[in-house]
């Protein structure tokens, strides 16, 4: 059973309560309490890495210097992305990885416009983006300088092309039996057991669990979504369902690949998409642009949100 990824990060950060009517708690994964500290003995390396680095899990989890296993595959990183700044500005690539793919419990920031990323960091700073998963981001946003923020935002905006493809989508009646581990990531249980996928559930699991633990920017994810959900989500996104909502492409662009500073939806984590839609419904996300989204999401049911998330993750970014 996977136990130690991100343990050091969440030991030092407080957990705040967040409740909203109808919230899908499983899309806001939090690590179990009382886990042991990260291993500091066994040396590990990402598959195919040529840097020669061999690191323990504790070293891999270094908040101010996590590993970049494939430094030749992306632009040169500014210091705030690679190392952050003590005591509060954690290295951006700690959670979002050197290529911005992120993990289900964080977010993909690759390919977003610099302005959008800057605006979102200001929202975290000003208390306009709050849920149980945002504690670390609020802390970083309150301390990061505008110059550091600009450097980080421009770096992640420069990530394009194949590196944006981070999810494989599977429609299925079942998923591998799994659990939430340290850091909030789901891992497969031992054995070959399965769990049914209800109409109101999605499971996101690493394609390569060891790679995910190693913060390997090659180790993507698979989203197990309910049978028929992709087509149902497409209907909602493309038609607005007789005024229940509006067509997503009007704002998010053709193929949901983003339009100007309106973010890309295609190929993004369904958990992330669910959290944003639920936070907009509940008022946990605020601001001018969110005020425009609130009537769009107001009448969506939880099942509608599941179906939309399944559809957008299945689209090519």
Helices and strands as residue ranges (DSSP letters): H 7-12, G 25-27, H 57-60, G 71-73, H 79-82, H 93-96, H 114-125, H 135-143, H 146-157, G 161-164, E 167-171, E 174-176, E 178-180, G 182-184, E 186-188, E 194-196, E 203-206, H 209-213, E 221-225, H 229-239, H 249-252, G 254-256, H 270-282, H 288-297, H 302-314
